[in-house]
Amino acid sequence: MASMYRLVMNESIKMVKKKRLLVVLLILASIIPMFAYAQMKVAENSLKQFGTTDWRAEQRQKITDYTRRLSSARLPDEWKQRIQVEVKVAQYYLDKDVNPASPNGVTFTVEFVRNAVGLLIPLMIMVIAADIVSGEHTGGTIKLLLTRPVPRWKVLLSKLITLILFASVVVVATALLSYLISGLFFGYGGWSAPRLFGFSVTGTEVDFSKVRVVEQWFYLLLELGLVWFAAVTVALMSLMISVLVRTTAAGMGIMLAVLISGTILTNMVSSWETAKYFFMVNLDLTDYLSGSTPPIKGMDLPFSLSVLSVWVLLSVLVSFTVFTKKDVLN
């Protein structure tokens, strides 16, 4: 246990010295104010349009606009299905008298994290994790690392634990910075605001039987738990790629291509059902809480969690198998 602690500490120190976590935090601190300002301008424009801060008027207008779009013959069927679901969910919020987007720091954090889990947070994780093993080859320290009187599996396990720790830091930092910065624009309230979750979407049908009202702090915790799971999945996939390739550039390039292709697939392949088994298509776990239409038929929260779990297990198995047998002399 003591040796593992020292190994993890050593990996953590190396990770901090690379200053990539600092870069990630600076990126977040730079872009979050832009999103918060944009959200504030949207609220101001809504006030000008409706002449009131009553969210119900905006919600009714949203339903009206969506309904008009459904009458367009040029709209693809898959988009019609999504809009029909949006209309039903919006009407349900109106019927239950629950504001889905009350202007406060907690609501902004919930929405920002929900939109960041599909690409932004995975990219941040990739930046930190992509060279955790391949960087040893690039720096020429791999031989020194593996000639120490420590089993190879322990060395890799320490790197795995370090990645999980730093992925957790990224998720917590994203939520914390979102709340602290957006609070300057919208205030720091909203913890006890009501929030609906438990929507079950199948095609154009929405099952409201399991929907329940919870306080927003609880909803945020649920959301962060799902985001953390997605972040750890990306971290362990990056670890596998870093073990399989010998250069940092190759590892980052592969993960970047995979993550971006996942975003494209999510928006374009609703008719290709096999794509739902790709891990990157299942990263948007928080959409299941808000009642969004799944990108591909047959997907739901248990399915996506199961797919990601299988990918995690396979990536760990491949990583340890290859790393323990890897020839570092050539």
Residue, then its C-alpha position, 0 to 999 in steps of 0.5 A: m500500500a505504501s509503495m502504491y501511494r508513493l507511485v501515485m504521488n510520483e505520477s501526480i507530481k509529474m502531472v502537475k509539473k506538465k502544467r496541463l491541468l493549469v492550462v485546462l483550468l485557464i481555458l475553463a476560466s476563459i470560456i465560462p464568462m463568455f457563456a454566462y454573458a451570452q446567457m445574460k443577453v438571451a435573458e435580456n432579449s427575452l425581456k424585451q420580446f415578452g415585456t415580462t420576466d414571467w418564464r411561463a410566457e417564454q415557455r408558451q412561445k417556445i411551444t408555439d414556435y416548435t409547433r409551427r416548425l413541425s408543419s414544415a415539410r422540409l424538416p427531417d423526420e428525426w428532427k420532427q420526433r425530437i421537436q415533438v418530444e421537446v414540446k411535450v416536455a415543455q408543456y409538462y414543465l408548464d403544467k407542473d409550474v416548474n421553471p426549467a431555466s430559472p436565472n441563477g448560478v446553480t441553473f447555469t452550472v447545471e446547463f453548462v455541465r450538461n452541454a460540456v459532457g459531450l465534447l468539452i470535458p472529454l477534450m479537457i480529459m484527453v489533454i491531461a491523459a493522452d501522454i501519460v504513458s506515451g510521454e515516457h517514450t517521448g521523454g526517454t524515461i520509459k526504460l528508467l521507469l520499468t527497470r525499477p524494482v516495481p512490477r509493471w502492473k503496479v506502475l500502470l495501476s498508479k497511472l490509472i489511479t492518477l488519471i481518475l483523480f485528475a479526471s475528478v478534479v476536472v469535473v469538480a473544477t468545471a462545476l465550481l468555476s461555472y457556479l462562481i463565475s456565473g454567480l457574478f451575473f445571475g446571483y448565487g441562489g437556486w440550490s432549492a429551486p425545483r427540478l424535474f427528472g425521470f423522463s423516459v423517451t421512446g420515439t415521440e412518446v414521453d413517459f411521465s409516470k416516473v417523473r419526480v420533483v427534486e431540489q436543484w442541488f440534488y439534480l446537480l449531484l446526479e448530473l455530476g455523477l454521470v459526468w464523472f463516469a463519462a470523464v473516467t471512461v474517456a480517461l481510461m480510453s486515453l490511457m489505452i491509446s497512450v499505451l498502444v502508441r509511442t508518441t504524444a502527438a499520435g495519442m492526442g490525434i487519435m483521441l481527438a478524432v474519436l471524440i469529434s467523430g462521436t459528436i458527428l455520429t450523434n447528430m447524423v446516424s440515428s438510422w445506423e443502430t450499430a453506432k449506439y455501441f460506440f463509447m463516444v456516442n454514449l457520453d451524453l449521459t445527462d441528456y437522459l435526466s432532462g428528457s432529451t431524445p436519445p440519438i439512436k433508437g433503443m438507447d437509454l441510461p442503463f444501456s449507455l452506462s452498460v456500454l461505457s462500462v464494457w468499454v472501460l473494462l476492455s480498455v483496462l484489460v488491453s492496457f495492462t496486457v500490452f503494458t506488462k508485455k511491452d518491449v521497451l528496448n526497441 
